[in-house]
Amino acid sequence: MFAAQTKYHRAGSVSEAVELLSKNEGAKILAGGHSLIPIMKLRLAAPEVLVDIGRIAALKGITSRSGTVSIGALTTHAEIASSDIVQSNTPLLAQAAGMIGDPAVRNRGTIGGNVSHSDPASDLPTVLTALGATFNVTGPNGDRTIGVADFATGLLENALDDNEILTSVTVPSEPAGSGSVYVKFSHPASRYAVLGAAVIVAVDGGKCSSASVAIGGVEATPTKASAVESALVGSDLSNGALDAAAEAVLGDFGGDILGDIFASAEYRTAMAVVYLRRALGEARTRAG
């Protein structure tokens, strides 16, 4: 199916893009296009105006400073996966970026487009939740930051105003002595995550000193698994401790579990425990 007719503008700068969004009510941003173009072809979206930000150089690149990594919104998944900076500071993000879709998707899709689409089946929102990322946004009233816990607000919804642009993502470096992993149950057709588990554990003196865990694909927004984290911290990370921590995730889910023709709500909930247990075991191994 062909997309509905739309007007097209190519922005040369962030300020020009913000101005175009402000002047054209209902305009949509076009970055990599891997989310927007398919839903336009299905007529699930029919924006009257597209604002192409794909050639704005200021929105690209990866830098590190003071224990954080800054990633421009137009940086592709392939660039993130292969970046020495990301691999050395936030290996969890590099691993997850390398698992997205296929090479064509990874070489075109961007981190900004991915998280702004706010799809519960996306990999990066889950991983960025575990990492405690911050989203940097520019709009007509200037710049602001949004914490990852406040960014996704619902199914395909987020905290961006209609005339705002996500410009970069700031990711804290993973703690020294920690191990991290992202494990996902991939849909066999799309390679989206039916569910995914992101885990970071740090070990000190044979005990878990800190833990950060997030689950994606089970609820409309990524779930920060605080009950799992509490079960891990202070434990010896034995098999029994990991079993108990994985089961604790059931207390982190609310009542609105996603379900579809491929995976019911009950099945997703059961598989969350299974895949989380796998992730916990692998993170323990990587923590040494």
C-alpha positions in Angstrom: 0.0 0.0 0.0 1.2 3.5 -0.7 1.4 6.2 1.9 -1.0 9.2 1.7 0.2 12.4 0.0 2.3 14.5 2.3 4.4 17.7 2.2 8.1 17.2 2.7 10.7 19.6 4.3 14.4 19.0 4.8 15.7 20.8 7.9 19.3 22.1 7.8 19.5 22.6 11.6 17.8 21.8 14.8 16.4 25.3 15.1 15.0 25.1 11.6 13.4 21.7 12.4 11.8 23.1 15.6 10.5 26.1 13.6 8.9 23.8 10.9 7.3 21.6 13.6 5.9 24.7 15.3 4.5 26.1 12.1 2.9 22.8 10.8 0.5 21.3 13.3 0.6 17.5 13.2 4.0 17.4 11.4 6.1 14.3 12.0 9.9 14.0 12.1 11.6 11.7 9.6 15.0 10.3 10.8 15.9 6.8 9.8 12.3 6.1 8.7 12.1 2.5 9.8 9.2 3.1 12.2 7.4 6.0 10.5 7.4 4.9 6.8 5.9 1.4 7.4 3.0 2.8 9.4 2.4 5.5 6.8 2.2 2.8 4.1 -0.3 0.9 6.2 -2.3 4.2 6.5 -2.0 3.9 10.3 -0.5 7.4 10.2 -1.1 10.1 7.6 0.9 13.2 8.6 0.3 16.2 6.3 3.9 17.3 6.7 7.2 15.5 7.1 10.3 17.2 8.6 13.4 15.4 7.5 16.2 15.8 10.1 18.4 13.1 8.6 21.2 15.5 7.4 21.7 17.6 10.5 25.3 16.8 11.5 24.9 18.2 15.0 22.6 15.2 15.8 25.2 12.6 15.0 28.2 11.2 16.9 29.3 9.5 20.1 31.5 11.2 22.8 32.5 10.3 26.4 33.0 12.6 29.3 33.0 12.4 33.1 31.7 8.9 33.4 29.0 9.3 30.7 28.5 8.6 27.0 26.6 11.1 24.9 25.0 9.7 21.7 23.5 11.9 19.0 19.9 11.1 18.1 20.8 10.3 14.5 23.5 7.9 15.4 22.7 4.5 13.9 22.4 1.2 15.7 25.3 -0.1 13.7 27.5 2.8 14.8 26.5 2.3 18.4 27.3 -1.5 18.3 30.7 -0.9 16.7 31.8 2.1 18.8 34.9 1.6 20.9 33.5 4.3 23.3 30.2 2.5 23.8 31.8 -1.0 24.0 34.2 0.1 26.8 31.8 2.3 28.8 28.4 0.8 28.3 28.8 -2.7 26.8 25.2 -3.5 27.5 24.1 -0.8 25.0 26.5 -2.0 22.4 25.3 -5.6 22.7 21.6 -4.6 22.4 22.2 -2.3 19.4 23.9 -5.2 17.6 20.8 -7.4 18.1 18.3 -5.0 16.5 16.6 -6.2 13.3 19.1 -7.1 10.5 22.0 -5.2 9.0 19.8 -3.1 6.8 17.8 -1.9 9.8 20.9 -1.4 12.0 22.6 0.7 9.3 19.6 3.0 8.8 17.7 3.1 12.0 18.7 5.6 14.7 18.7 5.6 18.5 16.5 8.8 18.5 13.9 7.4 16.2 13.9 4.1 18.0 13.2 5.5 21.5 10.9 8.3 20.2 8.6 5.7 18.6 8.1 4.3 22.1 7.3 0.8 20.9 7.2 -1.7 23.9 8.8 -4.3 21.6 11.9 -2.2 20.9 15.1 -3.2 22.5 16.8 0.1 23.3 14.1 1.6 25.7 14.5 -1.4 27.9 18.3 -1.3 28.0 18.3 2.5 28.5 16.0 2.0 31.4 18.4 -0.3 33.1 21.3 2.1 32.3 19.5 5.1 33.8 19.8 7.2 30.6 18.7 10.8 30.2 17.1 12.3 27.1 18.1 15.7 25.9 15.4 17.6 24.1 15.2 20.9 22.2 12.0 22.9 21.5 10.8 26.5 20.9 11.3 27.2 24.6 14.9 26.0 24.7 16.5 22.8 26.0 15.4 20.4 28.6 16.2 16.9 29.9 13.9 14.0 30.5 14.8 11.0 32.7 14.3 7.6 31.2 11.6 6.8 33.8 9.5 9.7 32.6 10.1 9.5 28.8 7.8 6.7 27.7 4.3 7.5 28.9 2.2 4.7 27.2 1.9 2.5 24.2 3.6 4.5 21.4 3.5 7.6 23.5 6.2 9.7 25.2 6.8 13.0 26.9 8.0 14.9 23.9 5.8 17.9 22.9 4.7 18.0 19.2 7.3 20.7 18.4 10.2 19.2 20.3 13.1 17.1 19.0 15.2 14.6 20.8 18.8 15.7 20.2 20.9 13.2 22.2 20.9 10.5 24.8 23.2 10.6 27.8 24.1 7.2 29.2 26.1 6.7 32.5 29.0 4.3 32.2 28.5 0.9 33.8 30.0 0.5 37.3 33.5 -1.0 37.7 33.4 -4.7 38.5 30.0 -5.1 37.0 28.6 -7.6 34.4 25.7 -6.8 32.1 23.7 -8.5 29.5 20.5 -8.2 27.4 18.5 -11.3 26.6 15.4 -11.3 24.4 12.7 -13.5 23.1 12.7 -12.5 19.5 9.6 -12.6 17.3 10.6 -15.0 14.5 9.2 -12.7 11.7 10.1 -9.2 12.8 13.0 -9.8 15.3 11.2 -7.4 17.6 11.3 -8.4 21.3 8.3 -10.3 22.4 10.1 -9.6 25.7 13.6 -8.6 26.7 15.5 -8.5 30.0 18.4 -6.1 30.6 20.5 -6.7 33.7 23.5 -5.0 35.3 25.0 -6.5 38.5 28.1 -5.4 40.4 30.0 -7.7 42.7 32.2 -6.8 45.7 33.6 -9.2 48.2 31.6 -12.1 46.8 28.2 -10.3 47.3 26.1 -8.3 44.9 26.7 -4.6 45.7 24.3 -3.1 43.2 21.9 -4.2 40.5 19.8 -2.6 37.8 17.1 -4.6 36.0 14.6 -3.7 33.4 12.0 -5.8 31.4 10.5 -4.8 28.1 7.6 -6.1 26.0 5.5 -7.1 29.0 3.9 -3.8 29.7 3.3 -0.7 27.6 6.4 0.9 28.9 9.7 -0.7 30.1 9.4 -2.1 33.6 12.1 -1.2 36.2 12.2 -4.3 38.2 12.8 -2.9 41.7 11.7 -6.1 43.5 14.3 -8.1 41.5 17.0 -5.5 42.3 16.2 -5.7 46.1 16.4 -9.5 45.9 19.8 -9.4 44.3 21.6 -6.7 46.4 23.4 -8.3 49.3 23.0 -11.9 47.9 25.8 -14.2 47.0 24.3 -14.6 43.5 24.1 -18.3 43.9 21.7 -20.3 41.7 19.1 -20.2 44.5 19.4 -16.5 44.9 19.0 -15.9 41.1 16.0 -18.2 41.0 14.3 -16.2 43.8 15.2 -12.9 42.2 13.8 -14.0 38.8 10.5 -15.0 40.5 10.4 -11.6 42.2 9.7 -9.9 38.9 6.1 -11.0 39.1 5.7 -8.4 41.9 7.0 -5.7 39.6 4.3 -6.0 36.9 1.1 -4.1 37.1 -2.3 -5.5 36.0 -2.1 -4.4 32.4 0.0 -7.0 30.7 0.3 -7.0 26.9 -1.1 -9.9 25.0 -1.5 -10.6 21.3 -2.0 -13.4 18.8 1.6 -14.5 19.2 2.0 -14.3 22.9 -0.8 -14.0 25.5 -0.4 -12.0 28.7 -0.1 -15.2 30.7 2.6 -16.5 28.3 4.5 -13.2 28.4 4.5 -13.2 32.2 5.8 -16.8 32.4 8.5 -16.2 29.8 9.6 -13.0 31.6 10.7 -15.2 34.6 12.5 -17.6 32.3 14.4 -15.0 30.2 15.2 -12.9 33.2 16.8 -16.0 34.9 18.9 -16.5 31.9 20.0 -12.9 31.9 20.8 -13.0 35.6 23.0 -16.0 35.1 24.9 -14.5 32.2 25.4 -11.2 34.0 26.8 -13.0 37.1 29.3 -14.8 34.8 30.4 -11.5 33.1 30.8 -9.9 36.5 33.3 -12.6 37.4 
